[in-house]
Amino acid sequence: MEHTILIHTMYEENYGSCGRGKDSTVTDSRTEDWRNEGNHTFQIKIGSSILASYHRPAEVFQSMLDKEHNNNYERFTYVSNEVQLQTPTVIGTDKDYIKRERSLVF
């Protein structure tokens, strides 16, 4: 059986790499000015046998992020992971949301 693992990360952009400094002045393109831009979630499918014996997931997932996704312009830092045991249930659509919102009395 295969399981989906969600990998939660902090997402940062290097404003120095695009020539913008903290005060929006032009900077040397080699300057590092990392700023937190929020969070990002990755996923990986892992078989039950691997999941049963997986050790040091933080180190492995961070290594995967460093190798495949981090560069001079953006980086992802591992925060946590979780096994997604079920697929989320859809609560509705944007039309459902608007209809419900309009029906509320403020």
FISEKE-417252 format. One record per residue: residue number from 1; x, y, z of N, C-alpha, C in turn; residue in three letters. Coordinates in Angstrom, 3 decimals. Each point is the difference from the previous one (the first is absolute). Layout:
! FISEKE-417252
+-----+----------+----------+----------+----------+----------+----------+----------+----------+----------+-----+
!   i !      n_x !      n_y !      n_z !     ca_x !     ca_y !     ca_z !      c_x !      c_y !      c_z !  aa !
+-----+----------+----------+----------+----------+----------+----------+----------+----------+----------+-----+
! NUM !        X !        Y !        Z !        X !        Y !        Z !        X !        Y !        Z ! ALA !
...
+-----+----------+----------+----------+----------+----------+----------+----------+----------+----------+-----+
***
This chain:
! FISEKE-417252
+-----+----------+----------+----------+----------+----------+----------+----------+----------+----------+-----+
!   i !      n_x !      n_y !      n_z !     ca_x !     ca_y !     ca_z !      c_x !      c_y !      c_z !  aa !
+-----+----------+----------+----------+----------+----------+----------+----------+----------+----------+-----+
!   1 !    0.844 !   -1.180 !    0.000 !   -0.844 !    1.180 !    0.000 !    0.891 !    1.246 !    0.000 ! MET !
!   2 !   -0.422 !    0.976 !   -0.730 !    0.758 !    1.250 !   -0.113 !   -0.669 !    1.087 !    0.838 ! GLU !
!   3 !    0.816 !    0.809 !    0.668 !   -0.501 !    1.092 !    0.829 !    0.555 !    1.328 !   -0.506 ! HIS !
!   4 !   -0.789 !    1.045 !    0.151 !    0.461 !    1.340 !   -0.356 !    0.543 !    0.671 !    1.255 ! THR !
!   5 !    1.222 !    0.495 !   -0.086 !    0.618 !    0.751 !    1.088 !   -0.001 !    1.466 !   -0.417 ! ILE !
!   6 !   -0.542 !    0.851 !    0.845 !    0.033 !    1.443 !   -0.235 !    1.205 !    0.572 !    0.728 ! LEU !
!   7 !    0.807 !    0.765 !   -0.705 !    1.203 !    0.604 !    0.564 !   -0.228 !    1.508 !    0.061 ! ILE !
!   8 !   -0.099 !    0.520 !    1.207 !   -0.271 !    1.423 !    0.207 !    1.334 !    0.740 !    0.109 ! HIS !
!   9 !    0.111 !    1.105 !   -0.743 !    1.249 !    0.757 !   -0.033 !   -0.264 !    1.497 !    0.169 ! THR !
!  10 !    1.072 !    0.712 !    0.351 !   -0.007 !    1.455 !   -0.019 !    0.599 !    0.402 !   -1.350 ! MET !
!  11 !   -0.635 !    0.936 !   -0.690 !    0.451 !    0.437 !   -1.316 !    0.629 !    1.382 !    0.118 ! TYR !
!  12 !    1.207 !    0.152 !   -0.556 !    0.707 !    1.275 !    0.008 !    0.466 !    0.355 !   -1.400 ! GLU !
!  13 !    0.023 !    1.306 !   -0.280 !    0.551 !    0.503 !   -1.258 !    1.209 !    0.862 !    0.302 ! GLU !
!  14 !    0.985 !   -0.042 !   -0.878 !    1.208 !    0.800 !    0.139 !   -0.177 !    1.289 !   -0.798 ! ASN !
!  15 !   -0.355 !    1.063 !    0.676 !   -0.191 !    1.286 !   -0.671 !    1.318 !    0.561 !   -0.508 ! TYR !
!  16 !    1.104 !   -0.390 !    0.598 !    1.302 !    0.456 !   -0.465 !    0.359 !   -0.564 !   -1.359 ! GLY !
!  17 !   -0.506 !   -1.181 !   -0.328 !    0.358 !   -0.641 !   -1.266 !   -0.618 !    0.697 !   -1.200 ! SER !
!  18 !   -1.018 !    0.808 !    0.220 !   -0.638 !    0.673 !   -1.133 !    0.325 !    1.493 !   -0.002 ! CYS !
!  19 !    0.999 !    0.380 !    0.798 !    0.446 !    1.384 !   -0.029 !   -0.779 !    0.949 !    0.889 ! GLY !
!  20 !   -0.884 !   -0.535 !    0.880 !   -0.743 !    0.852 !    0.922 !    0.527 !   -0.216 !    1.411 ! ARG !
!  21 !    0.303 !    1.073 !    0.679 !    0.427 !   -0.101 !    1.390 !   -1.169 !    0.239 !    0.930 ! GLY !
!  22 !    0.280 !    0.029 !    1.300 !   -1.056 !    0.187 !    0.994 !   -0.758 !    1.308 !   -0.197 ! LYS !
!  23 !    0.698 !    1.024 !   -0.484 !   -0.643 !    1.297 !   -0.212 !   -0.350 !    0.227 !   -1.477 ! ASP !
!  24 !   -0.068 !   -1.079 !   -0.784 !   -0.344 !    0.013 !   -1.429 !    1.053 !    0.659 !   -0.870 ! SER !
!  25 !    1.200 !    0.214 !    0.534 !    1.067 !    0.548 !   -0.826 !    0.658 !   -1.128 !   -0.775 ! THR !
!  26 !    0.652 !    0.350 !   -1.092 !    0.684 !   -0.999 !   -0.820 !    1.210 !   -0.509 !    0.771 ! VAL !
!  27 !    0.171 !   -1.321 !    0.004 !    1.102 !   -0.608 !    0.738 !    0.812 !   -0.885 !   -0.925 ! THR !
!  28 !    1.144 !   -0.427 !    0.488 !    0.820 !   -0.977 !   -0.707 !   -0.805 !   -1.290 !   -0.108 ! ASP !
!  29 !   -0.014 !   -0.634 !   -1.150 !   -0.820 !   -1.195 !   -0.217 !    0.450 !   -1.185 !    0.859 ! SER !
!  30 !    1.168 !    0.085 !    0.622 !    0.469 !   -1.088 !    0.863 !   -0.395 !    0.201 !    1.459 ! ARG !
!  31 !   -0.679 !    1.087 !    0.297 !   -0.421 !    0.286 !    1.367 !   -1.108 !   -0.945 !    0.409 ! THR !
!  32 !    0.058 !   -0.467 !    1.240 !   -1.084 !   -0.829 !    0.509 !   -0.893 !    0.843 !    0.901 ! GLU !
!  33 !   -1.262 !   -0.010 !   -0.285 !   -1.006 !    0.724 !    0.779 !   -1.251 !   -0.875 !    0.028 ! ASP !
!  34 !    0.052 !   -1.075 !    0.804 !   -1.091 !   -0.968 !    0.054 !   -1.161 !    0.547 !    0.802 ! TRP !
!  35 !   -1.196 !   -0.123 !   -0.545 !   -1.220 !    0.455 !    0.682 !   -1.038 !   -1.118 !   -0.012 ! ARG !
!  36 !   -0.638 !   -0.166 !    1.136 !   -1.053 !   -1.003 !    0.116 !   -1.201 !    0.442 !   -0.830 ! ASN !
!  37 !   -0.438 !   -0.880 !   -0.881 !   -1.137 !    0.299 !   -0.864 !   -1.189 !   -0.914 !    0.303 ! GLU !
!  38 !    0.071 !   -0.732 !    1.104 !   -1.123 !   -0.846 !    0.383 !    0.388 !   -1.462 !    0.094 ! GLY !
!  39 !   -0.957 !   -0.846 !   -0.291 !    0.179 !   -1.443 !    0.124 !   -0.293 !   -0.683 !   -1.325 ! ASN !
!  40 !    0.528 !   -1.194 !   -0.131 !   -0.285 !   -0.810 !   -1.184 !   -0.033 !   -1.457 !    0.439 ! HIS !
!  41 !   -0.897 !   -0.777 !   -0.582 !   -0.115 !   -1.416 !    0.333 !    0.350 !   -0.846 !   -1.217 ! THR !
!  42 !    0.904 !   -0.944 !    0.217 !    0.374 !   -0.982 !   -1.010 !   -0.659 !   -1.319 !    0.368 ! PHE !
!  43 !   -0.040 !   -0.928 !   -0.933 !   -0.487 !   -1.335 !    0.318 !    0.869 !   -1.042 !   -0.668 ! GLN !
!  44 !    0.001 !   -1.173 !    0.598 !    0.721 !   -1.142 !   -0.558 !   -0.834 !   -1.236 !    0.304 ! ILE !
!  45 !   -0.017 !   -0.932 !   -0.930 !   -0.675 !   -1.283 !    0.190 !    1.042 !   -1.000 !    0.486 ! LYS !
!  46 !   -0.313 !   -0.665 !    1.117 !    0.924 !   -0.960 !    0.597 !   -0.756 !   -1.286 !    0.304 ! ILE !
!  47 !    0.601 !   -1.126 !   -0.358 !   -0.597 !   -1.300 !    0.281 !    0.018 !   -0.322 !    1.483 ! GLY !
!  48 !   -0.913 !   -0.870 !    0.417 !   -0.133 !   -0.372 !    1.413 !    1.290 !   -0.556 !    0.586 ! SER !
!  49 !    0.729 !   -0.797 !   -0.768 !    1.225 !   -0.604 !    0.523 !    1.058 !    1.062 !    0.308 ! SER !
!  50 !    0.089 !    1.023 !   -0.830 !    0.952 !    1.089 !    0.254 !   -0.482 !    0.833 !    1.171 ! ILE !
!  51 !   -1.289 !    0.288 !    0.028 !   -0.571 !    0.813 !    1.069 !    0.203 !   -0.650 !    1.363 ! LEU !
!  52 !   -0.105 !   -1.325 !    0.054 !    0.154 !   -0.720 !    1.269 !    1.415 !    0.108 !    0.554 ! ALA !
!  53 !    0.965 !    0.213 !   -0.868 !    1.392 !    0.033 !    0.461 !    0.675 !    1.343 !   -0.266 ! SER !
!  54 !   -0.805 !    1.041 !   -0.258 !    0.683 !    1.240 !   -0.360 !    0.510 !    0.709 !    1.230 ! TYR !
!  55 !    1.294 !    0.349 !   -0.080 !    0.706 !    0.646 !    1.096 !    0.520 !    1.338 !   -0.501 ! HIS !
!  56 !    0.118 !    0.935 !    0.891 !    0.571 !    1.316 !   -0.308 !   -0.685 !    0.684 !   -1.182 ! ARG !
!  57 !   -1.336 !    0.056 !   -0.008 !   -0.683 !    0.612 !   -1.148 !    0.371 !    1.474 !   -0.186 ! PRO !
!  58 !    0.228 !    0.728 !    1.081 !    0.347 !    1.420 !   -0.131 !    1.277 !    0.162 !   -0.820 ! ALA !
!  59 !    1.003 !   -0.801 !    0.289 !    1.273 !    0.095 !   -0.717 !   -0.139 !   -0.433 !   -1.454 ! GLU !
!  60 !   -0.747 !   -1.068 !   -0.228 !   -0.174 !   -0.498 !   -1.368 !   -0.789 !    1.002 !   -0.834 ! VAL !
!  61 !   -1.120 !    0.496 !    0.539 !   -0.821 !    0.942 !   -0.761 !    0.751 !    1.314 !   -0.252 ! PHE !
!  62 !    0.766 !    0.496 !    0.996 !    0.763 !    1.230 !   -0.222 !    1.048 !   -0.223 !   -1.083 ! GLN !
!  63 !    0.628 !   -1.161 !    0.002 !    0.986 !   -0.316 !   -1.034 !   -0.656 !   -0.012 !   -1.384 ! SER !
!  64 !   -1.204 !   -0.555 !   -0.090 !   -0.720 !   -0.017 !   -1.276 !   -0.338 !    1.426 !   -0.448 ! MET !
!  65 !   -0.411 !    0.837 !    0.946 !   -0.311 !    1.399 !   -0.327 !    1.251 !    0.717 !   -0.493 ! LEU !
!  66 !    1.114 !   -0.188 !    0.713 !    1.252 !    0.660 !   -0.380 !    0.434 !   -0.419 !   -1.401 ! ASP !
!  67 !   -0.120 !   -1.265 !   -0.301 !    0.486 !   -0.537 !   -1.282 !   -0.899 !    0.381 !   -1.169 ! LYS !
!  68 !   -1.317 !   -0.029 !    0.199 !   -0.930 !    0.143 !   -1.122 !   -0.721 !    1.349 !   -0.095 ! GLU !
!  69 !   -0.073 !    0.762 !    1.103 !   -0.857 !    1.186 !   -0.028 !    0.681 !    1.292 !    0.444 ! HIS !
!  70 !    1.007 !   -0.074 !    0.848 !    0.651 !    1.214 !    0.486 !    1.046 !    0.495 !   -0.990 ! ASN !
!  71 !    0.061 !    1.321 !   -0.157 !    0.987 !    0.608 !   -0.898 !    0.338 !    1.395 !    0.512 ! ASN !
!  72 !    0.643 !    0.807 !   -0.798 !    0.408 !    1.347 !    0.425 !   -1.173 !    0.967 !    0.121 ! ASN !
!  73 !   -1.153 !   -0.378 !   -0.528 !   -1.145 !    0.900 !   -0.051 !   -1.096 !   -0.346 !    1.003 ! TYR !
!  74 !   -0.153 !   -1.286 !    0.297 !   -1.023 !   -0.424 !    0.958 !    0.491 !   -1.205 !    0.767 ! GLU !
!  75 !   -0.490 !   -0.128 !    1.245 !    0.363 !   -1.169 !    0.783 !   -1.163 !   -0.413 !    0.891 ! ARG !
!  76 !   -0.008 !   -1.282 !    0.289 !   -1.032 !   -0.603 !    0.820 !    0.682 !   -0.664 !    1.187 ! PHE !
!  77 !   -0.490 !    0.289 !    1.186 !    0.561 !   -0.575 !    1.214 !   -1.040 !   -0.918 !    0.626 ! THR !
!  78 !    0.379 !   -1.237 !    0.232 !   -0.893 !   -0.998 !    0.586 !   -0.515 !    0.485 !    1.353 ! TYR !
!  79 !   -1.307 !   -0.145 !    0.222 !   -0.623 !    0.340 !    1.281 !   -0.560 !   -1.259 !    0.660 ! VAL !
!  80 !   -0.797 !   -0.757 !   -0.737 !   -0.603 !   -1.221 !    0.547 !   -0.538 !   -0.854 !   -1.142 ! SER !
!  81 !   -0.431 !   -1.198 !    0.352 !   -0.646 !   -0.854 !   -0.989 !   -1.136 !   -0.765 !    0.673 ! ASN !
!  82 !   -0.925 !   -0.461 !   -0.811 !   -1.113 !   -0.791 !    0.519 !   -0.445 !   -0.997 !   -1.055 ! GLU !
!  83 !   -0.496 !   -1.118 !    0.473 !   -0.566 !   -0.996 !   -0.896 !   -1.440 !    0.402 !   -0.262 ! VAL !
!  84 !   -0.348 !    0.150 !   -1.252 !   -1.377 !    0.346 !   -0.355 !   -0.783 !   -1.305 !   -0.084 ! GLN !
!  85 !   -0.803 !   -0.251 !    1.024 !   -0.716 !   -1.273 !    0.096 !   -1.279 !   -0.024 !   -0.812 ! LEU !
!  86 !   -0.488 !    1.166 !   -0.350 !   -1.229 !    0.047 !   -0.791 !    0.040 !    1.189 !   -0.936 ! GLN !
!  87 !   -0.788 !   -0.068 !   -1.028 !   -0.133 !    1.119 !   -0.921 !   -0.995 !    0.985 !    0.597 ! THR !
!  88 !    0.330 !    1.287 !    0.028 !   -0.926 !    0.974 !    0.574 !   -1.360 !   -0.033 !   -0.708 ! PRO !
!  89 !   -1.056 !    0.226 !    0.760 !   -1.353 !    0.056 !   -0.528 !   -0.273 !    1.406 !   -0.508 ! THR !
!  90 !   -0.503 !    0.105 !   -1.212 !   -0.334 !    1.302 !   -0.573 !   -1.242 !    0.528 !    0.705 ! VAL !
!  91 !    0.096 !    1.224 !    0.505 !   -1.116 !    0.601 !    0.735 !   -0.964 !    0.736 !   -0.933 ! ILE !
!  92 !    0.473 !    0.405 !   -1.145 !   -0.849 !    0.700 !   -0.953 !    0.829 !    0.679 !   -1.068 ! GLY !
!  93 !   -0.651 !    0.931 !   -0.693 !    0.647 !    0.752 !   -1.076 !   -0.005 !    1.474 !    0.351 ! THR !
!  94 !    0.588 !    0.810 !   -0.859 !   -0.031 !    1.442 !    0.239 !   -1.431 !    0.526 !   -0.035 ! ASP !
!  95 !   -0.831 !   -0.582 !   -0.847 !   -1.414 !    0.404 !   -0.065 !   -0.714 !   -0.338 !    1.302 ! LYS !
!  96 !    0.303 !   -1.170 !    0.565 !   -0.592 !   -0.378 !    1.288 !    0.413 !    0.988 !    1.090 ! ASP !
!  97 !    1.262 !    0.383 !   -0.021 !    0.522 !    0.941 !    0.994 !   -0.728 !    1.338 !   -0.086 ! TYR !
!  98 !   -0.103 !    0.533 !   -1.212 !   -0.663 !    1.300 !   -0.200 !   -1.458 !   -0.084 !    0.426 ! ILE !
!  99 !   -0.679 !   -1.056 !   -0.365 !   -1.413 !   -0.180 !    0.375 !   -0.154 !   -0.026 !    1.525 ! LYS !
! 100 !    0.877 !   -0.751 !    0.681 !   -0.082 !   -0.112 !    1.458 !    0.333 !    1.333 !    0.657 ! ARG !
! 101 !    1.011 !    0.683 !   -0.528 !    0.403 !    1.289 !    0.561 !   -1.142 !    1.012 !   -0.083 ! GLU !
! 102 !   -0.664 !    0.016 !   -1.124 !   -1.113 !    0.940 !   -0.202 !   -1.193 !   -0.321 !    0.890 ! ARG !
! 103 !   -0.121 !   -1.277 !    0.417 !   -1.125 !   -0.372 !    0.842 !    0.216 !    0.342 !    1.473 ! SER !
! 104 !    1.242 !    0.320 !    0.367 !    0.291 !    0.356 !    1.390 !   -0.493 !    1.398 !    0.330 ! LEU !
! 105 !   -0.525 !    0.172 !    1.185 !   -0.466 !    1.297 !    0.460 !    1.075 !    0.606 !    0.892 ! VAL !
! 106 !    0.414 !    1.213 !   -0.349 !    1.039 !    0.674 !    0.802 !   -0.609 !    1.057 !    0.865 ! PHE !
+-----+----------+----------+----------+----------+----------+----------+----------+----------+----------+-----+
***
